[in-house]
Structures are given as C-alpha cells and as structure tokens.
Amino acid sequence: MAAKDDRSTPPPLPAPLAVAVADSHTHLDMQSGTPAEGLAKAASVGVSTVVQVGCDLPGSRWAAELAAEFEQVHAAVALHPNEAPRLVLGDPDGWSGQRRTPGGSAALDEALAEIDRLAGLAQVKAVGETGLDYFRTGPEGVDIQKESFRRHIEIAKRHDKALVIHDRDAHQDVIEVLLAEGAPERTVFHCYSGDAEMAKVCAEHGWYLSFAGPVTFKANQPLRDALAVTPLDRVLVETDAPFLTPHPYRGRPNAPYLIPVTVRSMAQTLGLGEDELAGAIAANTARAFGY
C-alpha cells in the first residue's frame, strides 16, 4: 500500500531556476488541481510560461479559453493523430479512451473547420499536436492520419502559426510529409524521440526539438546523443504532463513545476550551466511560438 501511495503522490518542488523558462507542451486539463494552482506552482520554481495543448475539439476549445484567461498561457489546437481515424472510422481505442461512432470524411472535415477557426484566435500560437502515430492506430488509419496531418500543416501556414508535431513510431513518414507539403517556418517536434541522425536532419531544416522527461531516463542514451547534436538555438523543454515524469520521479504525476528537473539533466548532458541553458530555452520557446 505504501508503494502505491508513493506513486500517486506528486513529487516535491525542485529548487527554483534562476532564469525563467517555458513548458512548451502540457495538458493542464488532465492534471489534478485547478489551472490557477498549477500555474502558480510552476511560477514558484521559475516556469513562467506554458503552452496548453489540445488533442480534440473540446480540449482545443478549452486551451483557447484558458489562454484568453491567463497571460502566461499560450494555446495550441489540433486533432491528435489518433483522433482523426477515430472520427472517420469510429475506432474506440486511443489516447482519450472515448468511444466514437463512424462519421466518415464529413466528420473529419467538420472537426478541421473548427480547428481552423480556433487557429485564427490571437491567443492560439500553434497548430498541434498533429502528426503521425503508428503505435495505437492500425494500418487502416494511416492514410486518414496523413490526410489530417497535411491539412493541419496547411492551417498552420495559412494562419502563420507554429506547427507542433506528434511523432510516434513514424519518424520517416513524418519527415516525408513535412518535406512534401512544405513545413511551416516554425515547426516543433514535441517530445522528440528520434536518434542523433534524425536530429541532424531536423537541424538542417531549422526545426525545433522539444525534450521531455524521457531524456532523463538512464536507458535513453540515444536521446541524450540527439540532444547533444541539436543546435542550442533549436532546443526546447516540456513536460507533456501529466505524462512522462522525469527521473527520479518516473511513474508519479507530472506537472509544469517539474521542468527544472529536466532542464538540469539536459544542462549536464550538454556541459552547460543551467542558467545558460534556461536562457536559451526561454528565447527559443518565445521565438518558436511567436509570443
């Protein structure tokens, strides 16, 4: 029982960062407590800004509303890659656990029209998370995901917003779609999971790589190798909270206030002082999201 209680207990507050940074990707709607409480806790340790990311229509609307209410919140809106085939085919499985009845291509069209509307709002700084996810979606959903991804790219470019990429088990296809469609000037790979060679390709195109808790895991040396070859002006940090809690709190609830843990691990990997890295991350995030 004690072990179970420990895993459900939020980790302690880390020492504050001297230079404030942004959490470039979080889901406050999936975390315990109120958004105001979460933002205050983050600010107390030097996390002064967050990007709240929507994964479906309700989540995207909520992100836009939250960003309108709080100056330190910026919104990203999109249909998660797994949401597109679920809308079209009625697939009940996926990140949200929501059961969908088949809606066909009209359902996708309608949903993307609403994402387009939301993307035009001033407080919405990005279109995402969009991309490809072959971990949960079967072969029947691949073409639907690619169509949704292409249309999100078009929305981001038309509104001059950043594009936030979700890439799971689909590295090559994600890059191929981006190159074929023409990636937006500001493209962010959320929770980067590729290797060093892929990081070099991303750097060649000026794409931003956002690193999350997994970069702190002992087994993930290839991810740290990718961080090491990423130009400093293209490095971001995120929580993806409540998921991907950094070491040594893996398996416990994640939240934006834990960003300093990941920043310090990244600074060690790069051989930089944490203030230097934090300053670079703060500037990079503001440039990437245009705030």
C-alpha positions as CSV (number, residue, x, y, z in Angstrom):
1,M,0.0,0.0,0.0
2,A,2.9,2.4,0.8
3,A,4.4,1.9,-2.7
4,K,1.0,2.6,-4.3
5,D,0.6,5.7,-2.2
6,D,4.1,7.0,-3.2
7,R,3.3,6.6,-6.9
8,S,0.1,8.6,-6.6
9,T,1.8,11.4,-4.6
10,P,3.0,14.4,-6.5
11,P,6.8,14.8,-6.5
12,P,8.3,17.6,-4.3
13,L,9.0,21.1,-5.6
14,P,12.5,21.3,-7.1
15,A,14.8,24.2,-6.4
16,P,13.8,27.2,-8.4
17,L,15.5,28.1,-11.7
18,A,17.3,31.5,-11.6
19,V,16.3,32.1,-15.2
20,A,12.7,31.6,-16.0
21,V,11.7,29.1,-18.7
22,A,8.6,27.9,-20.6
23,D,7.0,24.5,-20.6
24,S,6.4,24.1,-24.3
25,H,3.8,21.4,-24.1
26,T,1.5,20.5,-21.3
27,H,-2.1,19.3,-20.7
28,L,-3.4,21.2,-17.6
29,D,-6.9,19.8,-18.3
30,M,-5.6,16.3,-17.5
31,Q,-3.8,17.3,-14.2
32,S,-5.1,17.5,-10.7
33,G,-6.0,20.8,-9.1
34,T,-7.1,23.9,-10.8
35,P,-5.1,25.6,-13.7
36,A,-4.5,28.6,-11.5
37,E,-3.0,26.4,-8.8
38,G,-0.8,24.6,-11.4
39,L,0.4,27.8,-12.9
40,A,1.2,29.3,-9.5
41,K,3.2,26.2,-8.5
42,A,5.1,26.3,-11.8
43,A,5.9,30.1,-11.4
44,S,7.2,29.5,-7.9
45,V,10.1,27.4,-9.4
46,G,10.8,29.6,-12.5
47,V,8.4,28.1,-15.0
48,S,6.7,31.4,-16.1
49,T,5.0,30.3,-19.3
50,V,3.2,27.2,-20.6
51,V,1.8,26.1,-23.9
52,Q,-1.5,24.3,-23.3
53,V,-2.1,21.8,-26.0
54,G,-5.5,20.5,-27.3
55,C,-5.9,17.0,-28.7
56,D,-9.5,17.1,-29.8
57,L,-12.2,19.7,-30.3
58,P,-13.3,20.0,-26.6
59,G,-9.6,20.1,-25.5
60,S,-8.7,22.7,-28.2
61,R,-11.6,24.9,-27.2
62,W,-10.6,24.7,-23.6
63,A,-7.0,25.5,-24.4
64,A,-8.0,28.6,-26.3
65,E,-10.3,29.7,-23.4
66,L,-7.6,29.2,-20.8
67,A,-5.0,31.2,-22.9
68,A,-7.5,34.0,-23.1
69,E,-7.9,34.0,-19.3
70,F,-4.2,33.7,-18.3
71,E,-1.5,35.8,-19.8
72,Q,1.2,33.2,-19.1
73,V,-0.7,30.5,-21.1
74,H,-0.5,30.1,-24.9
75,A,-2.7,27.7,-26.7
76,A,-2.1,25.0,-29.4
77,V,-5.1,23.5,-31.1
78,A,-5.5,20.3,-33.2
79,L,-6.8,16.8,-33.6
80,H,-4.3,14.3,-32.2
81,P,-3.2,11.9,-34.9
82,N,-5.2,9.1,-33.3
83,E,-8.3,11.3,-33.2
84,A,-8.6,11.6,-37.0
85,P,-9.2,7.9,-37.7
86,R,-11.4,7.6,-34.6
87,L,-13.7,10.3,-36.1
88,V,-13.8,8.7,-39.5
89,L,-13.9,5.0,-38.6
90,G,-15.3,5.1,-35.1
91,D,-12.3,3.4,-33.6
92,P,-12.9,3.3,-29.8
93,D,-9.2,2.9,-28.8
94,G,-6.6,5.5,-28.3
95,W,-5.3,8.3,-26.1
96,S,-8.6,9.7,-25.0
97,G,-10.5,6.4,-24.3
98,Q,-13.6,8.0,-25.9
99,R,-15.8,5.8,-28.0
100,R,-16.6,7.2,-31.4
101,T,-19.3,6.2,-33.9
102,P,-18.1,6.2,-37.5
103,G,-18.6,9.7,-39.0
104,G,-16.8,9.3,-42.3
105,S,-14.8,12.0,-44.0
106,A,-17.5,14.6,-43.3
107,A,-16.8,14.3,-39.5
108,L,-13.1,15.0,-40.2
109,D,-14.0,18.0,-42.4
110,E,-16.3,19.4,-39.7
111,A,-13.7,19.0,-37.0
112,L,-10.9,20.5,-39.0
113,A,-13.1,23.5,-39.8
114,E,-13.4,24.2,-36.1
115,I,-9.6,23.8,-35.6
116,D,-9.2,26.3,-38.5
117,R,-11.4,28.8,-36.7
118,L,-9.6,28.4,-33.4
119,A,-6.2,28.7,-35.1
120,G,-7.2,32.2,-36.1
121,L,-7.5,33.4,-32.5
122,A,-4.7,35.7,-31.2
123,Q,-4.1,33.6,-28.0
124,V,-3.6,30.4,-30.1
125,K,0.0,30.3,-31.0
126,A,0.3,26.9,-32.6
127,V,-1.5,24.2,-34.5
128,G,-0.8,20.9,-32.8
129,E,-0.3,18.3,-31.6
130,T,-0.6,16.8,-35.1
131,G,1.5,14.3,-37.0
132,L,1.5,10.5,-37.2
133,D,1.2,7.8,-34.5
134,Y,1.6,4.2,-35.6
135,F,1.7,2.8,-32.1
136,R,-2.0,2.7,-31.5
137,T,-3.6,3.2,-34.9
138,G,-3.6,0.2,-37.2
139,P,-2.9,0.2,-41.0
140,E,-6.5,1.2,-41.8
141,G,-5.9,4.5,-40.1
142,V,-2.6,5.5,-41.7
143,D,-4.0,7.3,-44.8
144,I,-6.5,9.2,-42.6
145,Q,-3.8,10.3,-40.3
146,K,-1.7,11.5,-43.2
147,E,-4.6,13.5,-44.6
148,S,-5.3,15.1,-41.3
149,F,-1.6,15.9,-40.8
150,R,-1.4,17.6,-44.3
151,R,-4.5,19.7,-43.5
152,H,-3.1,20.8,-40.2
153,I,0.1,21.9,-41.9
154,E,-2.0,24.0,-44.3
155,I,-3.9,25.6,-41.5
156,A,-0.7,26.4,-39.6
157,K,0.9,28.0,-42.7
158,R,-2.2,30.0,-43.6
159,H,-2.5,31.5,-40.1
160,D,1.2,31.8,-39.7
161,K,1.2,29.7,-36.5
162,A,3.8,27.2,-35.2
163,L,3.2,23.6,-36.0
164,V,3.6,21.1,-33.1
165,I,4.4,17.6,-34.2
166,H,3.4,14.3,-32.5
167,D,5.7,11.6,-33.9
168,R,5.4,8.1,-32.5
169,D,6.9,5.1,-34.4
170,A,6.6,7.2,-37.6
171,H,9.8,9.2,-38.0
172,Q,10.5,8.7,-41.7
173,D,6.9,9.2,-42.7
174,V,6.6,12.4,-40.6
175,I,9.6,13.9,-42.3
176,E,8.4,12.9,-45.7
177,V,5.1,14.6,-45.2
178,L,6.7,17.7,-43.9
179,L,9.0,18.0,-46.8
180,A,6.3,17.2,-49.4
181,E,3.9,19.7,-48.0
182,G,6.5,22.3,-47.0
183,A,6.9,22.6,-43.3
184,P,5.9,25.9,-41.6
185,E,8.7,28.2,-40.8
186,R,8.3,27.4,-37.1
187,T,8.0,23.6,-36.6
188,V,8.4,21.9,-33.3
189,F,8.9,18.2,-32.7
190,H,7.1,17.6,-29.4
191,C,8.7,15.1,-27.0
192,Y,11.4,14.4,-29.5
193,S,12.0,10.6,-29.7
194,G,14.3,10.2,-32.7
195,D,18.1,9.5,-32.8
196,A,21.0,11.8,-33.4
197,E,20.9,11.3,-37.2
198,M,17.3,12.4,-37.3
199,A,18.2,15.4,-35.0
200,K,20.7,16.5,-37.6
201,V,18.1,16.3,-40.4
202,C,15.8,18.4,-38.3
203,A,18.5,20.9,-37.6
204,E,19.2,21.2,-41.3
205,H,15.6,22.4,-41.8
206,G,15.6,24.7,-38.8
207,W,13.0,22.7,-36.9
208,Y,12.8,22.9,-33.1
209,L,13.2,19.8,-30.9
210,S,11.4,19.7,-27.5
211,F,12.8,17.3,-24.9
212,A,10.7,15.8,-22.1
213,G,11.2,13.5,-19.2
214,P,12.5,10.5,-21.2
215,V,15.8,12.4,-21.8
216,T,16.5,11.9,-18.1
217,F,15.9,8.1,-18.1
218,K,19.1,6.1,-17.7
219,A,18.3,3.8,-20.7
220,N,17.8,6.7,-23.1
221,Q,21.4,7.5,-24.0
222,P,20.5,7.7,-27.8
223,L,18.1,10.5,-26.8
224,R,20.8,12.4,-25.0
225,D,23.0,11.9,-28.0
226,A,20.3,13.5,-30.1
227,L,20.2,16.5,-27.7
228,A,23.9,16.8,-27.9
229,V,23.9,17.4,-31.7
230,T,20.9,19.7,-31.7
231,P,21.9,23.4,-32.1
232,L,21.4,25.3,-28.9
233,D,19.0,27.7,-30.6
234,R,16.7,24.9,-31.5
235,V,16.3,23.2,-28.1
236,L,13.0,23.4,-26.1
237,V,11.9,21.7,-23.0
238,E,8.4,20.3,-22.0
239,T,6.6,18.1,-19.5
240,D,3.8,16.6,-21.6
241,A,2.2,16.5,-18.2
242,P,0.7,14.6,-16.6
243,F,2.7,12.1,-18.6
244,L,6.5,11.4,-18.9
245,T,7.6,12.4,-15.4
246,P,11.4,12.9,-15.3
247,H,13.8,10.7,-13.3
248,P,13.8,10.1,-10.3
249,Y,10.0,10.6,-10.1
250,R,9.1,8.4,-13.1
251,G,5.6,6.9,-12.6
252,R,4.4,9.7,-10.4
253,P,2.2,12.6,-11.6
254,N,3.9,15.1,-13.8
255,A,3.2,18.9,-13.9
256,P,4.9,22.0,-15.3
257,Y,6.6,22.7,-11.9
258,L,8.9,19.7,-12.6
259,I,10.5,21.4,-15.7
260,P,13.6,22.4,-13.6
261,V,14.4,18.7,-13.1
262,T,14.6,18.1,-16.8
263,V,16.4,21.3,-17.5
264,R,19.2,20.4,-15.0
265,S,19.6,17.0,-16.6
266,M,19.8,18.5,-20.0
267,A,22.4,21.0,-18.9
268,Q,24.5,18.2,-17.5
269,T,24.3,16.4,-20.9
270,L,25.3,19.5,-22.8
271,G,28.0,20.6,-20.3
272,L,26.3,23.9,-19.8
273,G,25.4,25.9,-16.7
274,E,21.7,25.7,-16.0
275,D,21.3,29.5,-16.3
276,E,22.8,29.5,-19.8
277,L,20.6,26.6,-20.9
278,A,17.5,28.2,-19.3
279,G,18.1,31.5,-21.1
280,A,18.5,29.8,-24.4
281,I,15.3,27.7,-23.9
282,A,13.3,30.8,-22.9
283,A,14.4,32.7,-26.0
284,N,13.9,29.7,-28.3
285,T,10.3,29.0,-27.0
286,A,9.3,32.6,-27.5
287,R,10.7,32.6,-31.0
288,A,9.2,29.2,-31.9
289,F,5.7,30.1,-30.7
290,G,5.8,33.8,-31.6
291,Y,5.0,35.4,-28.3
